[in-house]
Amino acid sequence: MARIRVGLLPSASFMVGTLPVPKYTDQEKTQFATDRETGVKLYTVTLFFMEEDRAEALKITVPENGLPNGLKPGMPVMPVELFATPWARIFNGSLSDGIAYRAASLELVGPAAEAAKKTAA
């Protein structure tokens, strides 16, 4: 599959929509999904992406070590190294397709980033 780096306009912004949810490799949710190279657990976070006159909700996969402490819905963040991977599959005779998003990490921005720096110091 082709991995496509996502280019963002300077006006782009993201806001956390949901807390991170662990990804699983099976429907029974017994096996955590992990990064193939590092073995780190993967999480899915819904982010609201806003750019110019549009907004979208995106589910983005992020490794556990790429999630900032204190992440909460409503916080402004910026995905680091955001990639999109188109996918398609046939399940029960029906075609499903979409785009999977993956980021190396999420960075807090604005007041949330300043508060995190003060807490860490």
C-alpha positions as a Markdown table, in Angstrom:
| # | Residue | x | y | z |
|---|---|---|---|---|
| 1 | Met | 0.0 | 0.0 | 0.0 |
| 2 | Ala | 1.1 | 3.5 | -0.7 |
| 3 | Arg | 1.8 | 5.8 | 2.3 |
| 4 | Ile | 1.1 | 9.4 | 1.4 |
| 5 | Arg | 2.5 | 12.2 | 3.6 |
| 6 | Val | -0.3 | 14.6 | 4.4 |
| 7 | Gly | 0.6 | 18.2 | 3.7 |
| 8 | Leu | -1.2 | 20.8 | 5.8 |
| 9 | Leu | -1.8 | 24.5 | 5.2 |
| 10 | Pro | -0.5 | 26.9 | 7.9 |
| 11 | Ser | -4.2 | 27.6 | 8.8 |
| 12 | Ala | -4.8 | 23.9 | 9.6 |
| 13 | Ser | -5.7 | 23.1 | 13.2 |
| 14 | Phe | -6.7 | 19.9 | 15.1 |
| 15 | Met | -8.7 | 19.4 | 18.3 |
| 16 | Val | -8.9 | 16.2 | 20.3 |
| 17 | Gly | -12.4 | 14.6 | 20.0 |
| 18 | Thr | -12.0 | 11.5 | 22.0 |
| 19 | Leu | -9.6 | 9.9 | 24.5 |
| 20 | Pro | -7.1 | 7.4 | 23.0 |
| 21 | Val | -8.6 | 3.9 | 22.5 |
| 22 | Pro | -6.3 | 0.9 | 22.3 |
| 23 | Lys | -6.2 | -0.9 | 18.9 |
| 24 | Tyr | -6.7 | -4.6 | 18.8 |
| 25 | Thr | -5.7 | -7.2 | 16.1 |
| 26 | Asp | -8.8 | -9.4 | 16.8 |
| 27 | Gln | -12.5 | -8.9 | 17.2 |
| 28 | Glu | -12.5 | -10.5 | 20.7 |
| 29 | Lys | -10.1 | -7.7 | 21.8 |
| 30 | Thr | -7.5 | -10.0 | 23.3 |
| 31 | Gln | -4.4 | -8.9 | 21.3 |
| 32 | Phe | -3.2 | -5.3 | 21.3 |
| 33 | Ala | -2.1 | -4.0 | 17.9 |
| 34 | Thr | 1.6 | -3.0 | 18.0 |
| 35 | Asp | 3.9 | -1.1 | 15.7 |
| 36 | Arg | 5.7 | -3.6 | 13.4 |
| 37 | Glu | 9.1 | -2.0 | 13.9 |
| 38 | Thr | 9.1 | -1.0 | 17.6 |
| 39 | Gly | 6.5 | -3.3 | 19.2 |
| 40 | Val | 4.9 | -0.3 | 20.9 |
| 41 | Lys | 1.1 | -0.5 | 21.5 |
| 42 | Leu | -1.1 | 1.5 | 19.1 |
| 43 | Tyr | -4.0 | 3.7 | 19.9 |
| 44 | Thr | -6.8 | 5.4 | 17.9 |
| 45 | Val | -7.7 | 9.0 | 18.6 |
| 46 | Thr | -10.5 | 11.0 | 16.9 |
| 47 | Leu | -9.3 | 14.4 | 16.0 |
| 48 | Phe | -11.4 | 17.3 | 14.5 |
| 49 | Phe | -9.4 | 18.7 | 11.6 |
| 50 | Met | -10.2 | 22.3 | 10.7 |
| 51 | Glu | -8.8 | 24.1 | 7.6 |
| 52 | Glu | -10.2 | 27.2 | 6.0 |
| 53 | Asp | -14.0 | 26.7 | 5.7 |
| 54 | Arg | -14.2 | 23.0 | 6.4 |
| 55 | Ala | -14.0 | 20.6 | 9.3 |
| 56 | Glu | -13.7 | 16.8 | 9.4 |
| 57 | Ala | -13.5 | 14.1 | 12.1 |
| 58 | Leu | -10.4 | 11.9 | 11.5 |
| 59 | Lys | -9.5 | 8.7 | 13.3 |
| 60 | Ile | -5.7 | 8.7 | 13.6 |
| 61 | Thr | -3.5 | 5.8 | 14.9 |
| 62 | Val | -0.7 | 6.9 | 17.2 |
| 63 | Pro | 1.8 | 4.8 | 19.1 |
| 64 | Glu | 1.5 | 4.9 | 22.9 |
| 65 | Asn | 4.8 | 6.7 | 23.3 |
| 66 | Gly | 3.5 | 9.4 | 20.9 |
| 67 | Leu | 0.6 | 10.4 | 23.1 |
| 68 | Pro | 1.2 | 13.5 | 25.4 |
| 69 | Asn | 0.4 | 13.2 | 29.1 |
| 70 | Gly | -3.0 | 14.7 | 30.1 |
| 71 | Leu | -4.5 | 14.5 | 26.6 |
| 72 | Lys | -8.3 | 15.3 | 26.9 |
| 73 | Pro | -11.1 | 16.1 | 24.5 |
| 74 | Gly | -11.1 | 19.7 | 23.4 |
| 75 | Met | -7.3 | 20.2 | 23.6 |
| 76 | Pro | -5.6 | 21.6 | 20.5 |
| 77 | Val | -2.9 | 19.3 | 19.1 |
| 78 | Met | -0.9 | 18.9 | 15.9 |
| 79 | Pro | -0.1 | 15.5 | 14.5 |
| 80 | Val | 3.6 | 14.9 | 13.8 |
| 81 | Glu | 4.6 | 13.0 | 10.6 |
| 82 | Leu | 1.0 | 12.5 | 9.5 |
| 83 | Phe | 0.5 | 9.9 | 6.7 |
| 84 | Ala | -2.6 | 8.6 | 4.9 |
| 85 | Thr | -2.8 | 5.1 | 3.5 |
| 86 | Pro | -5.7 | 4.2 | 1.2 |
| 87 | Trp | -7.2 | 0.7 | 1.7 |
| 88 | Ala | -9.8 | -1.5 | 0.2 |
| 89 | Arg | -11.1 | -5.0 | 1.0 |
| 90 | Ile | -13.9 | -7.3 | 0.1 |
| 91 | Phe | -15.9 | -8.6 | 3.0 |
| 92 | Asn | -19.0 | -10.9 | 2.6 |
| 93 | Gly | -19.1 | -10.0 | -1.1 |
| 94 | Ser | -19.1 | -6.2 | -0.5 |
| 95 | Leu | -16.3 | -3.8 | -1.2 |
| 96 | Ser | -15.2 | -1.5 | 1.7 |
| 97 | Asp | -12.6 | 1.2 | 1.3 |
| 98 | Gly | -11.3 | 4.2 | 3.1 |
| 99 | Ile | -8.2 | 6.0 | 4.3 |
| 100 | Ala | -6.2 | 5.0 | 7.4 |
| 101 | Tyr | -4.3 | 7.9 | 9.1 |
| 102 | Arg | -1.2 | 7.4 | 11.1 |
| 103 | Ala | 0.9 | 9.9 | 13.0 |
| 104 | Ala | 4.2 | 9.4 | 14.8 |
| 105 | Ser | 3.0 | 11.5 | 17.7 |
| 106 | Leu | 0.6 | 14.3 | 18.8 |
| 107 | Glu | 2.0 | 17.6 | 20.1 |
| 108 | Leu | 0.0 | 19.8 | 22.3 |
| 109 | Val | -0.3 | 23.4 | 21.0 |
| 110 | Gly | -1.3 | 26.8 | 22.4 |
| 111 | Pro | -2.2 | 27.0 | 26.1 |
| 112 | Ala | -2.3 | 23.2 | 26.6 |
| 113 | Ala | 1.4 | 23.0 | 25.5 |
| 114 | Glu | 2.4 | 25.8 | 27.9 |
| 115 | Ala | 0.6 | 24.1 | 30.8 |
| 116 | Ala | 2.3 | 20.8 | 30.0 |
| 117 | Lys | 5.7 | 22.5 | 30.0 |
| 118 | Lys | 5.1 | 24.0 | 33.4 |
| 119 | Thr | 3.9 | 20.7 | 34.8 |
| 120 | Ala | 7.0 | 18.9 | 33.5 |
| 121 | Ala | 9.4 | 21.4 | 34.9 |
